[in-house]
Structures are given as C-alpha cells and as structure tokens.
Amino acid sequence: MELLFETGRADASVRGKWQRGMPSAGIALSIKPTVLLCRSHRALRAHASSFDRNEGVLLMLRKTHAEPVDPAAGNGILSRRIFLEGALVVGATGAGLSRGSAEPLTVQPWMKAPGAGFAGYGQPSPFESRVVKVFPPPPNPPGVGASRTPLHMLDGMITPSGLHFERSHSGTPEIDPDQHRLVIHGLVKRPLVFTVEALSRYPMQSRIAFIECGGNSLALNAPQVQPLNVAAIHGLMGCSEWTGVRLSTLLDEAGIEPEARWVIAEGADAAAMSRSIPLTKAMDDALLCLYQNGERVRPSNGYPVRLLLPGFEGNMNVKWLRRLKLTTGPAMTKDETSKYTILLKNEKAWQFVFPMEVKSVITRPSPGLALRGPGFYEISGLAWSGNGNIRQVDVSADGGRSWAPAALQGPILPKAPVRFRAAWQWNGGPAVLQSRATDDTGMVQPTRAQFADERGLRGIYHYNAIASWRIDEKGEASNVYA
C-alpha cells in the first residue's frame, strides 16, 4: 500500500511525526512528495485520516499488492470491504492469465473498414439481442396482460425505457397528444381542462422512482416451486427518472373543497382503467409525468401523460391519464374490488393497502446465468421499498443460516431501487443464495414461512418474501423454496 501526499512543513518534522505515530516495520519515507508504505491497510487509512492540513495534503492511496479478504458468512460470503474499500482479490476470474502468457491483440475485421453512419434514434448492439422484455403466449387478446423487465440482464438501478415492464388491460392506445385532454373536476371550486401543451408550461420536477405491479412475484405463492427465472418471477418492476408537474400544483389551482378525501384517476385506454387514490397522497409526492428517462413517456408506459404515485402499487399509477375526480370516498372500481385486494388465510382480505413492502432479489447469479467454475463471483441484485429508503441488505449463501451485509451502491433514494453487491468465493459445491432487505422504517423482508404465517398463500398481490436460488455443482441456478 502506498500513501502519497504533499508535505506542507519541513520534511524532518513530518518524518519524525510519522515515525512516532506508525510502526516502523514496512514504512519508507522519501523527500517531497512523500510516499509511505505500510503493511497494515487499516492502520494506514487511520493515520491518513488523522493527517493534519498543516502537515500535508493527501494525494493518492494506492495498493501495491492483493490483500487477504475476510470471510463474513458461511459458504464463501466475503467481507463487503472489497467494494467499500476497493480491496484487490487474487484470482478473481477463477483462472487468471499471467503477463507472460498474454497474446498480442488481434486486429479484428471491424477495425479494417469504416463503421456505420448516424441513426435518427440509437439502438442497442445486435449482440445484445437477448436483452428484451419477456411475455408468455397470451391467453387473452393481444395487448392484454403483461411484459416483464429482464432484470437479470441489466445493472445499475435505472431501467431503460424500452425494457420497462408493461401491464395493460386493453392494449396500448395510440393517442394524439394534440387531441388529448386532462380534466380535473368533482369537489373542486374551479373545474379545469388541460391540454398536453398547457401541462408542459408548468414548473416541472424530476425524481427517480420504481413502479412495481402488485402481482409481481406471485409465482412464489404457488404450492410447488416453478422452474422460472428472474424476469418471469420478479420482472414486473422497473425504475425510471420521471419528469412532470406536481399534482398538488394543479389541485391547488382548481381549489379543493373541504369535504374532498379521495381522487378517482381514469385512463384513456379502452378499459378506462380507474383507481381511487387518497387525497393525502395526491397532495404529497404525486407527479403527472410527461417524460421518462429524459424523453417523452413511452406509449406502453402512458404517453402522453401518466400518473406517478411513488411507492404505491403499480396499478394505481394510472397510464394515459384523462380524468381526475375529487370525491368524499373511494369509487370501488373493478380494479380495487375484484382485483388488487390482498386475500388472507382466515377468509378475510386487506383492501386499500397501497405501498409496496420492502423487498429484494438477487439478479446475478440466477437461472440462465451459469457460473463458469469455482472462484470469485459478485452476487448482485436490487432492493426497494415503497415506504422509503433501503437501509441495509444482507446476503446468504447457505440458505439463511448465516448472513453478511452487502455493499449498497449509491445513490440511495427514497422509493427507488438500490443496487447491492456482495463478494462470494464459490468452492464449487451446492449453495442456496438469498438476500434480505431492511428499510428505514425498520421493516425487514420476511422469510417465506413468516409471510405464509401472517397472510397465507391464497393471494396473488404484494408478495415480498425472501427469494432463493439454488446453485448446483455445475454452477447452474434454479428457483427453490428454502
């Protein structure tokens, strides 16, 4: 390890201080700029943090060799300091190449002729053709059902607009934005009608937020485990940067009558899909979104204007929004009575349970992404909560018998997914990978047994129990109940 800093005092006084404050073994001092070599990684960082401004300016901290990484949990889970401190890992690929055996780079065909010209709208590489939304052969008419985000093929926290999951009750309408209108009426002092162009004149805000279908992960409610992958089980979730007008701004302009308590939101699709929304949420962080990831909202995600209710179940984020009616009570629409209620094991149901509970899923390794022999791997996934921020994610490689904290990749935002990463030294034997998220309200993701004990497994909405992937001796992953 090397610590490079610029001295601000006479070299003799700096030399004396560092020799007194650090163990003599493994330290070398030179004239300005000064380089210190220390065998103890933690000791060096501790002394570097105490280095006085009057004595020098820290320029660089550089590793000179790989360091041993501490085990943090059973079956090969390593300390998260690999990610937090940038520790080196010996043999990270499982079978590293020595410098002596490295081949000279080949001049490939694409270097021998000019490439393609410009395109009006950029497209992914043809070599990434497998990274697409997935949807089963529909038993319903075309466009009715859902397509799912391939979370296991992505990284980071943002879902590309073209890969954001879809849920449609009657297909995607082709709406002329010049003809589209949004009405605010009901218990308001001044009913208002907006064109899309008029909405574009209001002050806009952006926020990064996830949208998750209330039926996401419902396959894990099945009595028998299903041979499905990440997209098929958990792919009804996506995250975008959404930009639009605060709903509270428009409601304030309309003037809210004192008795108003609910807002009925209606879409412009053939199903006129409608949901009842508490007025408190509408006046809090709701947005009328015109943009998704910097471009106009995609038609499948609500063009030309959709409602965003950060943290609330996806069906409430009404697409193709055309009407907002303020009322004293909920409308009891089809999609909040016959659907999107949470059935319990005691012949009762929860209704109007809106926030999506704390949840996480490991996206890599996962089914379809086989490991290529024993060695070092990164366990990576996403965690999110409709209640607020993710505070911690723990990972396990032994089916939950032992856990270790994963590193969280910033930014950590409220009601937005967080990418977590954990280091794993796979020994080639069987393993069961799990992740467990905790949000800043203290809610902890339950085990499947805990989830079933509280709610039973009759329902199909708001399933958020810990998911498990079994890794076999061939490195192949499969969905299991553990």
C-alpha positions as CSV (number, residue, x, y, z in Angstrom):
1,M,0.0,0.0,0.0
2,E,1.3,3.4,-0.9
3,L,0.1,6.7,0.6
4,L,1.2,9.7,-1.5
5,F,0.9,13.2,0.0
6,E,2.4,16.6,-0.4
7,T,4.2,18.0,2.7
8,G,3.4,21.4,4.0
9,R,6.2,21.6,6.6
10,A,9.8,20.7,6.8
11,D,10.4,17.1,5.8
12,A,12.3,16.4,9.0
13,S,9.3,17.3,11.2
14,V,6.9,15.2,9.1
15,R,9.3,12.3,9.1
16,G,9.5,12.4,12.9
17,K,5.8,12.5,13.4
18,W,5.1,9.6,11.1
19,Q,7.9,7.5,12.6
20,R,6.5,8.2,16.1
21,G,2.9,7.6,15.1
22,M,3.2,4.5,12.9
23,P,5.0,1.1,13.4
24,S,8.5,1.2,12.0
25,A,8.2,-2.1,10.1
26,G,7.1,-1.7,6.5
27,I,7.5,2.2,6.3
28,A,9.7,4.1,4.0
29,L,9.9,7.9,3.8
30,S,11.4,9.9,1.0
31,I,11.8,13.6,0.3
32,K,8.8,15.6,-1.1
33,P,6.4,14.4,-2.3
34,T,6.4,11.7,0.4
35,V,5.5,8.1,-0.1
36,L,4.7,5.9,2.9
37,L,4.5,2.1,2.6
38,C,2.6,0.3,5.4
39,R,1.8,-3.4,5.8
40,S,-1.4,-2.7,7.7
41,H,-4.2,-1.4,5.4
42,R,-6.4,-0.3,8.3
43,A,-3.6,1.3,10.1
44,L,-2.5,3.3,7.1
45,R,-6.1,4.5,6.4
46,A,-6.4,5.5,10.1
47,H,-3.2,7.5,10.0
48,A,-4.1,9.0,6.7
49,S,-7.4,10.3,8.1
50,S,-5.6,11.9,11.0
51,F,-3.1,13.7,8.8
52,D,-3.2,17.4,9.6
53,R,-3.9,20.0,6.9
54,N,-0.8,21.9,8.2
55,E,1.3,18.8,7.6
56,G,0.3,17.9,4.1
57,V,-2.3,17.1,1.5
58,L,-3.3,13.5,0.7
59,L,-2.9,13.0,-3.0
60,M,-3.4,9.3,-3.6
61,L,-3.9,6.0,-1.8
62,R,-2.6,3.1,-4.0
63,K,-2.5,-0.6,-3.4
64,T,0.8,-2.4,-4.2
65,H,-0.4,-6.0,-3.7
66,A,-3.6,-8.0,-3.2
67,E,-4.7,-8.4,0.3
68,P,-6.5,-11.3,2.1
69,V,-10.2,-10.8,2.3
70,D,-12.0,-11.8,5.5
71,P,-14.9,-14.2,5.3
72,A,-18.2,-12.6,6.5
73,A,-20.7,-15.5,6.4
74,G,-20.8,-19.2,5.7
75,N,-20.2,-20.9,2.3
76,G,-17.9,-18.3,0.9
77,I,-19.5,-14.9,1.5
78,L,-16.7,-12.4,1.8
79,S,-16.5,-9.0,3.5
80,R,-18.1,-6.1,1.7
81,R,-15.0,-4.0,2.1
82,I,-14.0,-5.4,-1.3
83,F,-16.5,-2.9,-2.7
84,L,-16.3,-0.3,0.0
85,E,-12.5,0.0,0.1
86,G,-11.6,-1.4,-3.4
87,A,-9.6,-4.3,-2.0
88,L,-7.9,-6.5,-4.5
89,V,-8.9,-10.1,-5.0
90,V,-6.4,-12.8,-6.1
91,G,-7.7,-14.9,-8.9
92,A,-11.0,-13.0,-9.3
93,T,-11.6,-14.8,-12.6
94,G,-11.0,-18.2,-11.2
95,A,-8.2,-18.8,-13.7
96,G,-6.2,-15.7,-14.3
97,L,-3.8,-15.2,-17.1
98,S,-0.2,-14.4,-16.3
99,R,1.5,-11.5,-18.1
100,G,3.9,-13.9,-19.8
101,S,1.1,-15.8,-21.5
102,A,-0.8,-12.8,-22.7
103,E,-1.3,-12.8,-26.5
104,P,-0.9,-9.7,-28.7
105,L,-4.2,-8.1,-29.6
106,T,-5.6,-9.2,-32.9
107,V,-6.7,-6.6,-35.5
108,Q,-10.4,-7.5,-35.9
109,P,-12.4,-7.0,-39.1
110,W,-14.3,-4.1,-37.6
111,M,-11.0,-2.2,-37.4
112,K,-10.3,-2.5,-41.1
113,A,-13.2,-0.5,-42.6
114,P,-15.3,2.5,-41.5
115,G,-18.3,1.7,-39.3
116,A,-22.0,2.5,-39.7
117,G,-23.2,6.0,-40.0
118,F,-25.6,8.0,-37.8
119,A,-29.1,6.9,-37.0
120,G,-32.1,9.1,-36.0
121,Y,-32.7,7.1,-32.9
122,G,-29.9,4.9,-31.3
123,Q,-30.5,1.2,-31.0
124,P,-28.8,-1.5,-28.8
125,S,-25.9,-3.5,-30.3
126,P,-27.2,-6.5,-32.2
127,F,-25.0,-8.6,-29.9
128,E,-27.4,-7.7,-27.1
129,S,-30.5,-9.1,-28.9
130,R,-31.3,-11.3,-25.9
131,V,-31.9,-8.3,-23.7
132,V,-35.6,-7.9,-24.3
133,K,-38.8,-7.9,-22.4
134,V,-40.4,-11.3,-22.0
135,F,-44.1,-12.3,-22.1
136,P,-45.7,-15.7,-22.2
137,P,-48.1,-16.7,-25.1
138,P,-51.1,-14.7,-24.1
139,P,-54.4,-16.5,-23.3
140,N,-56.1,-13.1,-23.7
141,P,-56.5,-10.8,-26.7
142,P,-53.2,-9.1,-28.0
143,G,-52.0,-6.4,-25.6
144,V,-53.9,-7.7,-22.6
145,G,-51.6,-8.9,-19.9
146,A,-48.0,-8.0,-19.0
147,S,-44.5,-8.0,-20.4
148,R,-41.6,-8.2,-18.0
149,T,-38.3,-6.4,-17.5
150,P,-35.2,-8.7,-17.9
151,L,-33.7,-7.5,-14.5
152,H,-31.1,-10.3,-14.6
153,M,-29.6,-8.8,-17.9
154,L,-29.3,-5.3,-16.5
155,D,-27.1,-3.5,-14.0
156,G,-27.3,-0.2,-12.0
157,M,-30.7,1.0,-10.9
158,I,-32.3,2.6,-14.0
159,T,-34.4,0.5,-16.3
160,P,-34.1,1.5,-20.0
161,S,-37.4,2.9,-21.2
162,G,-37.8,0.3,-23.9
163,L,-37.3,-2.5,-21.3
164,H,-39.7,-1.1,-18.6
165,F,-42.4,-3.7,-17.8
166,E,-45.9,-3.2,-19.2
167,R,-49.3,-4.0,-17.7
168,S,-52.2,-3.4,-20.0
169,H,-55.9,-4.2,-19.5
170,S,-56.9,-3.5,-23.1
171,G,-53.7,-2.9,-25.2
172,T,-51.8,0.3,-25.7
173,P,-53.8,3.2,-27.2
174,E,-52.3,5.4,-29.9
175,I,-53.1,8.8,-28.5
176,D,-52.7,12.1,-30.5
177,P,-51.2,14.4,-27.9
178,D,-52.8,17.4,-29.6
179,Q,-56.3,15.9,-29.1
180,H,-55.7,14.6,-25.6
181,R,-57.3,16.4,-22.6
182,L,-57.0,16.0,-18.9
183,V,-60.0,17.1,-16.7
184,I,-59.9,17.9,-13.0
185,H,-63.5,18.1,-11.6
186,G,-65.7,16.9,-8.8
187,L,-65.2,18.5,-5.3
188,V,-63.2,21.4,-6.6
189,K,-64.1,25.1,-6.8
190,R,-62.9,25.5,-10.4
191,P,-63.1,22.5,-12.8
192,L,-60.1,22.6,-15.1
193,V,-59.3,21.2,-18.6
194,F,-55.6,20.8,-19.6
195,T,-54.0,20.1,-23.0
196,V,-50.6,18.4,-23.0
197,E,-49.1,21.7,-24.3
198,A,-50.6,23.5,-21.3
199,L,-49.2,21.0,-18.8
200,S,-45.8,21.5,-20.4
201,R,-45.8,25.1,-19.3
202,Y,-46.0,24.4,-15.6
203,P,-42.8,24.1,-13.5
204,M,-41.5,20.5,-13.6
205,Q,-39.7,18.2,-11.2
206,S,-37.8,15.0,-11.7
207,R,-37.4,12.1,-9.4
208,I,-36.1,8.5,-9.7
209,A,-38.7,6.0,-8.6
210,F,-39.7,2.4,-9.1
211,I,-43.1,1.2,-10.2
212,E,-43.9,-2.4,-9.3
213,C,-47.1,-4.3,-10.2
214,G,-49.0,-5.5,-7.2
215,G,-48.9,-9.0,-8.7
216,N,-45.1,-9.1,-9.1
217,S,-43.5,-12.3,-7.8
218,L,-46.9,-14.1,-7.5
219,A,-45.3,-17.2,-8.9
220,L,-43.7,-17.8,-5.5
221,N,-47.2,-18.2,-4.0
222,A,-47.6,-21.4,-5.9
223,P,-47.6,-24.6,-3.7
224,Q,-45.0,-26.2,-5.9
225,V,-41.8,-24.4,-6.9
226,Q,-41.8,-23.2,-10.5
227,P,-38.8,-23.5,-12.9
228,L,-38.7,-19.8,-13.7
229,N,-36.0,-17.1,-13.9
230,V,-35.7,-13.6,-12.6
231,A,-37.8,-11.9,-15.3
232,A,-40.6,-14.5,-15.1
233,I,-40.9,-14.2,-11.4
234,H,-39.8,-10.6,-10.5
235,G,-39.9,-8.8,-13.8
236,L,-43.0,-6.6,-13.1
237,M,-40.8,-3.9,-11.7
238,G,-38.9,-1.1,-13.3
239,C,-37.3,2.2,-12.3
240,S,-37.0,5.4,-14.3
241,E,-36.3,9.1,-13.9
242,W,-39.8,10.6,-14.2
243,T,-40.3,14.2,-15.0
244,G,-43.5,16.1,-14.8
245,V,-45.8,18.5,-12.9
246,R,-46.7,18.1,-9.3
247,L,-50.3,17.0,-9.0
248,S,-50.7,19.2,-5.9
249,T,-49.9,22.3,-8.0
250,L,-52.9,21.6,-10.3
251,L,-55.2,20.7,-7.4
252,D,-54.3,23.9,-5.6
253,E,-55.2,25.8,-8.8
254,A,-58.6,24.0,-9.0
255,G,-59.3,24.7,-5.3
256,I,-60.1,21.7,-3.2
257,E,-63.5,21.6,-1.4
258,P,-63.2,20.8,2.4
259,E,-65.1,17.5,2.2
260,A,-62.9,16.0,-0.5
261,R,-60.9,13.0,0.7
262,W,-60.2,10.9,-2.5
263,V,-59.2,11.3,-6.1
264,I,-60.5,9.0,-8.8
265,A,-57.9,8.6,-11.6
266,E,-59.1,7.3,-15.0
267,G,-57.1,6.3,-18.1
268,A,-57.8,6.9,-21.7
269,D,-57.4,3.2,-22.8
270,A,-60.4,1.1,-24.0
271,A,-60.8,-0.3,-20.5
272,A,-60.9,3.3,-18.9
273,M,-58.9,1.7,-16.1
274,S,-59.6,3.6,-12.9
275,R,-58.3,3.7,-9.3
276,S,-59.2,5.6,-6.1
277,I,-56.3,7.5,-4.5
278,P,-56.1,9.1,-1.1
279,L,-56.1,12.9,-1.4
280,T,-53.2,13.0,1.1
281,K,-51.0,11.1,-1.4
282,A,-52.1,13.3,-4.3
283,M,-51.0,16.3,-2.3
284,D,-47.8,14.7,-1.2
285,D,-45.4,13.4,-3.9
286,A,-47.6,12.6,-6.9
287,L,-46.5,13.6,-10.3
288,L,-48.2,13.9,-13.7
289,C,-45.3,12.6,-15.9
290,L,-44.6,13.8,-19.4
291,Y,-41.1,12.4,-19.6
292,Q,-39.4,9.1,-18.8
293,N,-35.6,8.9,-18.7
294,G,-35.3,12.2,-20.4
295,E,-37.6,11.5,-23.4
296,R,-41.4,11.6,-23.7
297,V,-43.1,8.8,-21.8
298,R,-43.3,5.7,-23.9
299,P,-46.8,4.8,-25.3
300,S,-46.7,1.5,-23.3
301,N,-46.0,3.4,-20.2
302,G,-48.7,6.0,-20.5
303,Y,-48.0,8.5,-23.3
304,P,-48.7,11.4,-23.4
305,V,-49.2,11.7,-19.6
306,R,-49.3,9.2,-16.8
307,L,-49.7,9.4,-13.0
308,L,-46.8,8.6,-10.7
309,L,-47.5,7.7,-7.1
310,P,-44.0,6.9,-5.7
311,G,-44.0,3.6,-3.7
312,F,-47.7,2.7,-4.4
313,E,-48.6,-0.4,-6.2
314,G,-48.3,-0.1,-10.0
315,N,-51.9,-0.3,-11.0
316,M,-52.6,3.0,-9.1
317,N,-50.0,4.8,-11.3
318,V,-52.7,5.3,-14.0
319,K,-51.4,5.5,-17.6
320,W,-52.9,7.6,-20.4
321,L,-54.4,9.8,-17.7
322,R,-57.5,11.7,-18.8
323,R,-59.6,12.4,-15.7
324,L,-59.2,13.2,-12.0
325,K,-62.3,13.5,-10.0
326,L,-62.3,14.6,-6.3
327,T,-64.8,12.7,-4.1
328,T,-65.7,12.0,-0.5
329,G,-65.0,8.3,-0.8
330,P,-63.4,5.6,-3.0
331,A,-65.2,4.7,-6.1
332,M,-64.9,0.9,-5.6
333,T,-63.9,0.3,-9.2
334,K,-63.3,-3.2,-10.6
335,D,-59.5,-2.9,-10.1
336,E,-59.8,-2.2,-6.4
337,T,-62.5,-4.7,-5.5
338,S,-62.4,-7.8,-7.7
339,K,-58.6,-7.2,-8.1
340,Y,-55.7,-5.7,-6.2
341,T,-57.1,-6.7,-2.8
342,I,-54.9,-9.0,-0.6
343,L,-56.6,-12.2,0.3
344,L,-55.6,-13.7,3.7
345,K,-55.7,-17.2,5.1
346,N,-58.6,-16.5,7.5
347,E,-61.2,-15.8,4.8
348,K,-60.6,-12.1,5.1
349,A,-58.9,-9.6,2.8
350,W,-56.9,-6.4,3.1
351,Q,-58.2,-3.6,0.9
352,F,-56.6,-0.3,0.1
353,V,-53.1,-1.5,1.1
354,F,-51.1,0.8,-1.2
355,P,-47.3,0.9,-0.5
356,M,-45.3,-1.9,-1.9
357,E,-43.4,-3.5,1.1
358,V,-39.7,-3.9,1.4
359,K,-38.2,-6.4,-1.0
360,S,-35.1,-7.6,-2.7
361,V,-34.0,-10.1,-5.3
362,I,-30.6,-11.4,-6.4
363,T,-30.3,-10.9,-10.2
364,R,-26.8,-12.4,-10.6
365,P,-26.1,-15.3,-10.2
366,S,-29.6,-16.5,-11.2
367,P,-31.3,-19.0,-13.5
368,G,-29.9,-18.9,-17.0
369,L,-26.6,-17.2,-15.9
370,A,-24.4,-20.2,-15.1
371,L,-21.2,-19.9,-13.1
372,R,-18.0,-20.9,-15.0
373,G,-16.2,-22.9,-12.4
374,P,-15.2,-22.3,-8.8
375,G,-13.7,-18.9,-7.9
376,F,-14.6,-15.4,-7.0
377,Y,-18.0,-14.0,-8.1
378,E,-20.1,-10.9,-7.4
379,I,-23.6,-11.5,-6.0
380,S,-25.7,-8.6,-7.2
381,G,-29.3,-7.6,-7.0
382,L,-31.9,-4.9,-6.3
383,A,-33.7,-3.9,-3.2
384,W,-36.6,-1.4,-2.9
385,S,-39.4,-0.3,-0.5
386,G,-42.5,1.8,-1.1
387,N,-42.1,3.0,2.5
388,G,-38.8,4.9,1.9
389,N,-35.1,4.2,1.7
390,I,-33.3,0.9,1.8
391,R,-31.1,0.9,4.9
392,Q,-29.4,-2.5,4.6
393,V,-29.3,-5.6,2.5
394,D,-27.9,-8.9,3.9
395,V,-26.9,-11.9,1.7
396,S,-26.5,-15.6,2.5
397,A,-25.0,-18.5,0.5
398,D,-26.2,-21.2,2.9
399,G,-30.0,-20.8,2.8
400,G,-30.2,-18.2,5.5
401,R,-28.2,-20.0,8.2
402,S,-25.7,-17.1,8.2
403,W,-25.8,-13.6,6.8
404,A,-23.4,-10.8,5.9
405,P,-24.1,-7.2,4.9
406,A,-23.8,-6.3,1.2
407,A,-22.4,-3.1,-0.1
408,L,-25.1,-0.6,-1.3
409,Q,-24.4,1.3,-4.5
410,G,-25.4,5.0,-4.3
411,P,-27.4,7.0,-4.8
412,I,-29.7,5.6,-2.1
413,L,-33.0,7.4,-2.8
414,P,-36.5,7.1,-1.2
415,K,-38.9,4.8,-3.1
416,A,-36.2,3.9,-5.6
417,P,-34.3,0.6,-6.0
418,V,-30.8,0.2,-4.7
419,R,-28.2,-2.0,-6.3
420,F,-26.4,-4.2,-3.8
421,R,-23.2,-6.2,-4.2
422,A,-21.6,-8.9,-2.2
423,A,-18.4,-10.8,-2.7
424,W,-18.6,-14.6,-2.9
425,Q,-15.8,-17.2,-3.2
426,W,-17.6,-20.2,-4.6
427,N,-16.0,-23.5,-3.8
428,G,-17.8,-25.5,-6.5
429,G,-20.3,-27.1,-4.1
430,P,-24.0,-26.6,-3.7
431,A,-25.2,-23.3,-2.3
432,V,-28.5,-21.5,-1.7
433,L,-28.3,-17.8,-2.4
434,Q,-30.7,-15.4,-0.6
435,S,-31.0,-11.6,0.0
436,R,-32.8,-9.9,2.8
437,A,-33.6,-6.1,2.7
438,T,-34.4,-3.7,5.6
439,D,-35.9,-0.3,5.0
440,D,-35.5,2.9,7.1
441,T,-38.9,2.3,8.9
442,G,-37.3,-0.9,10.3
443,M,-39.4,-3.3,8.2
444,V,-37.4,-6.4,7.4
445,Q,-38.1,-8.6,4.4
446,P,-39.8,-11.8,5.8
447,T,-38.9,-15.4,5.1
448,R,-41.4,-17.4,3.0
449,A,-42.6,-19.2,6.2
450,Q,-43.1,-15.8,8.0
451,F,-45.0,-14.4,5.0
452,A,-47.3,-17.5,4.9
453,D,-47.9,-17.5,8.6
454,E,-49.1,-13.9,8.5
455,R,-51.1,-13.8,5.2
456,G,-51.3,-17.4,3.9
457,L,-50.6,-18.2,0.3
458,R,-54.1,-17.7,-1.2
459,G,-53.5,-14.2,-2.6
460,I,-51.5,-13.0,-5.6
461,Y,-50.6,-9.5,-4.5
462,H,-47.8,-7.8,-2.6
463,Y,-45.7,-11.0,-2.3
464,N,-42.4,-9.8,-0.8
465,A,-40.8,-12.8,1.0
466,I,-37.2,-13.7,0.6
467,A,-36.4,-15.5,-2.7
468,S,-33.9,-18.3,-3.1
469,W,-31.7,-19.6,-5.9
470,R,-30.0,-23.0,-5.6
471,I,-26.6,-23.3,-7.2
472,D,-25.6,-26.9,-8.1
473,E,-22.2,-28.4,-8.7
474,K,-22.4,-27.4,-12.4
475,G,-22.8,-23.7,-11.5
476,E,-26.4,-23.6,-12.7
477,A,-29.1,-21.8,-10.7
478,S,-32.7,-22.7,-10.1
479,N,-35.7,-21.4,-8.2
480,V,-36.2,-23.2,-4.9
481,Y,-38.2,-22.7,-1.7
482,A,-35.8,-22.5,1.3
